[in-house]
Amino acid sequence: MLATEALQRHARAWPTPGGSEGIEVTGLLPVGGVYAWRRDGEHHMWNPETIALVQHAVRTANGDVGAALSGDREALQTVRGSAAFERYREYAHAVNEDAARKATLRGLLRIGTEADGREIALEEVEPAKEIVRRFCTGAMSLGSISREAHETLAIAMNRLGGRSNTGEGGEDPARFTPDKTAIAGARRLSRSPPAASA
């Protein structure tokens, strides 16, 4: 398979007079779209349609989402009845259908009622604030992403109670002392330093 693809790319880039057997030679090489979405490239789950739906849902969110996540039933009903939540449902449907069709790992899971058809009571479900404590970021070195992105990940994980990992690059020593100008709860220090720095 790899050899065939390499030969096809070579034949497109350096066509022989009379053409190469089985390969359509045009003036342009295909862009592929392996790493970024392209109209004529490979399919991506994150495409303009899904991105637009999730952006619309987030930008127009109304109701007290924080209270809804904390278990406030009235806030939950307000959020679930909003136009923003309907956009989120459209986004979730598009992504989940796509995941199932493409057989991604997430698409192989079926989430719903129990085997006997009984729905799980909300009181039996672990609260979101407890679930997010198990969230963690991958180990991304300070040199691989911007300083701002590195600190933002640490702040977000600290606010959630999750863990951010510094990666092998460690952290800027300025982050070891609390930032007096930062918003409350904006600790910039990662909770998981690399083993070499621990």
C-alpha positions in Angstrom: 0.0 0.0 0.0 2.7 2.5 1.0 4.8 1.7 -2.1 1.7 2.0 -4.4 0.9 5.5 -2.9 4.5 6.6 -3.2 4.6 5.5 -6.9 1.3 7.2 -7.6 2.6 10.5 -6.1 5.8 10.2 -8.0 3.9 9.6 -11.3 1.8 12.7 -10.7 4.8 14.9 -9.9 6.9 13.7 -12.8 4.6 12.3 -15.4 6.1 10.4 -18.3 5.3 11.2 -21.9 2.1 9.4 -22.8 0.9 9.2 -19.2 1.3 6.6 -16.5 -0.9 3.6 -16.5 -4.0 4.0 -14.2 -3.0 7.5 -13.0 -4.8 10.6 -14.1 -2.3 13.4 -14.7 -3.6 16.9 -14.2 -1.8 20.2 -13.9 -1.9 20.2 -10.1 -0.9 17.8 -7.4 -3.7 16.9 -5.0 -3.5 18.8 -1.7 -4.5 15.7 0.3 -5.9 17.4 3.4 -4.3 14.9 5.8 -3.4 17.5 8.4 -5.9 20.2 7.8 -9.4 20.3 6.2 -9.5 20.7 2.5 -12.6 20.8 0.3 -11.3 18.0 -1.9 -9.1 16.4 0.7 -9.6 13.6 3.3 -12.6 13.7 5.5 -12.2 15.4 8.9 -14.6 15.2 11.8 -13.6 18.8 12.6 -14.9 20.5 9.4 -16.5 23.8 8.7 -20.0 22.4 9.4 -19.2 21.0 12.8 -17.0 23.9 13.8 -19.7 26.4 12.9 -22.3 24.5 15.0 -20.2 24.3 18.1 -19.1 27.9 17.8 -22.7 29.0 17.5 -23.7 26.9 20.5 -21.0 28.4 22.7 -21.3 32.0 21.6 -25.1 32.1 22.1 -25.2 30.0 25.3 -27.8 31.4 27.7 -28.9 30.4 31.1 -26.6 29.6 34.0 -24.5 26.8 32.6 -22.3 26.7 35.7 -25.4 26.2 37.9 -26.7 23.5 35.5 -23.5 21.6 35.7 -23.6 21.8 39.5 -27.0 20.1 39.6 -29.4 23.0 39.7 -32.5 21.5 38.0 -34.1 24.8 37.1 -30.9 26.1 35.5 -30.6 22.8 33.7 -34.1 23.1 32.2 -33.4 26.7 31.1 -30.1 25.7 29.4 -31.7 22.6 27.7 -34.6 24.7 26.4 -32.3 27.3 24.8 -31.6 27.8 21.1 -27.9 27.4 21.9 -28.5 23.9 23.3 -30.4 23.0 20.1 -27.3 24.0 18.1 -25.2 21.8 20.4 -27.6 18.9 19.8 -27.1 19.4 16.0 -23.3 19.5 16.5 -23.3 16.4 18.8 -25.5 14.5 16.3 -23.2 15.4 13.3 -20.1 14.4 15.2 -21.6 11.2 16.7 -23.0 10.0 13.4 -19.7 10.7 11.7 -17.8 8.8 14.5 -20.1 5.8 14.1 -19.8 5.7 10.3 -16.0 6.1 10.4 -15.6 3.5 13.2 -13.6 5.8 15.5 -13.1 4.4 19.0 -15.8 6.7 20.3 -18.1 5.6 17.6 -17.9 2.0 18.7 -19.4 2.9 22.1 -23.2 3.0 22.6 -24.5 5.2 25.3 -28.1 5.0 26.3 -30.4 3.1 28.6 -29.4 0.0 30.5 -29.8 -3.4 28.9 -33.3 -3.8 30.5 -34.4 -0.5 29.0 -34.4 1.3 32.4 -33.1 4.8 32.3 -30.4 5.7 34.9 -31.6 8.1 37.5 -29.8 11.4 37.5 -29.0 11.0 41.2 -26.9 7.8 40.2 -24.8 9.8 37.7 -21.5 11.2 38.9 -21.6 15.0 39.0 -19.7 16.9 36.3 -17.6 18.7 38.9 -16.3 15.2 40.1 -15.7 13.9 36.6 -13.6 16.9 35.5 -11.2 16.2 38.3 -9.9 13.3 36.3 -9.2 15.4 33.2 -5.6 16.0 32.3 -3.7 17.5 29.4 -1.1 15.7 27.4 2.5 16.4 28.1 3.2 19.4 25.9 6.6 21.0 26.3 6.8 24.8 26.7 8.8 25.0 23.5 6.2 23.0 21.5 3.4 25.5 22.1 3.3 29.1 23.0 3.8 30.3 26.6 0.3 31.7 26.6 -1.2 28.3 25.5 0.9 26.4 28.1 -0.2 28.7 30.9 -3.8 28.7 29.8 -3.9 24.9 29.9 -2.5 24.9 33.4 -4.9 27.6 34.6 -7.9 25.7 33.1 -6.9 22.4 34.7 -6.3 24.0 38.0 -9.7 25.6 38.0 -11.4 22.3 37.1 -9.3 20.4 39.7 -7.7 18.4 36.9 -4.0 18.0 36.0 -1.9 19.7 33.4 1.4 18.2 32.5 4.4 20.4 31.7 6.1 18.1 29.3 9.8 17.5 29.3 10.5 21.2 28.8 9.4 22.1 32.3 8.0 25.5 33.2 9.1 29.0 33.3 10.4 29.6 36.9 8.3 32.8 37.1 5.2 30.5 37.3 6.5 29.0 40.6 5.4 32.1 42.5 1.7 33.2 42.6 0.8 35.9 40.1 -0.6 38.8 42.2 -2.2 40.3 39.0 -4.0 37.1 37.9 -7.7 36.5 38.3 -8.7 34.5 41.4 -8.1 30.8 40.8 -5.7 31.4 38.0 -2.7 29.3 39.3 -0.3 29.0 36.4 1.7 26.1 37.8 1.2 22.6 36.3 0.3 19.9 38.8 2.3 17.2 36.9 5.9 18.1 36.3 8.1 15.8 34.2 9.8 12.9 36.0 13.2 14.5 35.2 12.2 17.7 37.0 10.3 16.2 40.0 
